């Protein structure tokens, strides 16, 4: 693609793959996104813990970006260990909420659910469970219909 020319010492926005590639070759210093700050992440974590519903995340790829940037450029991110812990805490809170929501959804035999403010990675962690649970519920419902049970009682 058309990227560059780059001027030394001037910040420029590039795709993540290019930034990581340049960092690995020691050609640049990465600047973390605005939301990757201890104070902001603490606010996000606390808000997520307080709310019953899922709160909007600063990026739809917050988990993936955090993992990539901390794996390849932790030396450019101030308080990297604290950031890692805060993002993990937020992730754990959201996944616990998702599991409780899924459990409630299955127990109440709902037909549809709203997944507002979930990221794709979060949805994918419970996608298999939910589809299997819904499939089993469907099979149980169809086997318990009165028409079929009457035929099985005929002698």
N, C-alpha and C positions, 0 to 999 in steps of 0.2 A: 504494500500500500504506500500511500504518500504520507510519510511521517518525517518530520525534520525539515530543514536542518535545525539542529539544536544549538542554542547558545549556552556556553558554560556559565554556571551560576544562576541562571534564570529558571524559575519553576515553569513547568509545562505539563499539561494534562495529556496523558497517554493511556492506552488500554493497559489493564492489569498485567496481561501476559508480557507485554513489552517492558513494563516497569520492572517486573521480576527478572526478566532476562537481562536487562541492563544492570540491575543490582547484583545478580550473580556474577557478572563479568566486571564488577566494581567500577562501573561507568557512571553511576548516579547514586543519589541519596533519595530514599522514598519519603514522601510527606504523607502521613496517615490522613484519612478522611476526618472531617470536623467532628463527627460523632464518636470517633475513637479516642475519647478523652475520659479520664477517670471520673470526673464530676458528672459529665453527661451520662455516662453509663450507669453510675450510681442512681441517678434520677430515673433512668429507664427501668432499672431493676426494681426500685421501690414502687414505681407506678404499676409495673407488671404484677407485683405481689399484692398491691391494694385492690386492683380491679378484678372483678369476676370474669369479665370478658377479655379477649386478647387485645392488647394495645398495639398501635402501629409501631413498627420497628423503624429505625433510622435508615435502613437499607433493606431491600428484599433479599439481599445476599449477605446479611451481616455476619452469619456464621462462617460462610465460605471465605469472605474477605478477611475476617479476623484470623482464620487459620492460615491462609496464604501469607498474609503480611507478617504475622508473628513467626511463622516458620522460616521465611526468607529475609526478613528485614527487621527483626526484633531490636537490633542495635540502633535503628532509626526511629523507634517508637518509644517515647518516654513512658516509664512505668508499665512496661510490657507485661510483666507478671500479674500486676493488678488488673490490667485490662483483660488478660486471659481469664482470670478468675471471675470478673464481673460478667463477661459474656457467657461463660459457662454457667454461672448462677442463673442468669436470665434465661438461658436455654433450658436448664433443668426445671425452672418454674413454669415455663411455657409448655414443656412436654408433659409435666405433671397435670397441668390444666387440660391439656389435650386428651390425656388418658381418662381423666375424670369425665370430660365431656363425651368421649366415646363410650365410656361405661354407661353413663346416663342415657345416651342415645340408644344403645342396644337394649337396656333394661326397659325403657319406655316404648320400645318397638316403634320408633319414629320412622317416617318414610323419607324425610329429607333433613338436611342440616345446613346451616349457614357457616361458612368458614372465613369470616372476615378477619383481616389482618394477620393471617397465617402466611408464612413463607413456603415456597415449594419444598424446601428441605424438611420442614416440620410436617407438612402434609404427607410426604413420602415415608416418614418414619412410622406412621400409623396406617398408611394406605392399605397395606396387605392385610393387617388385622381387621380393619373395617370391612373390606370387601369380602373376606372370608366369613366374618360374623353375619353380614347381611345375607350372604348366600345360605348359610346354615339356617338363619331365621326364615328365609323364604321356603326352604325345604320343609322345615317343621310346620309352617303355616299350611302349605299345600297338602301335607300328609294328614293334617287334623281337620280337613274340611268334612262336613257332615255327609256329603254324597259318597265319598270314598269309604268312610267308616261303615256305612250302612251295607255296602256290598261285601265287605269282609265278614259281616255277621250272618250272611245267608248260609243255610245248610242244605 
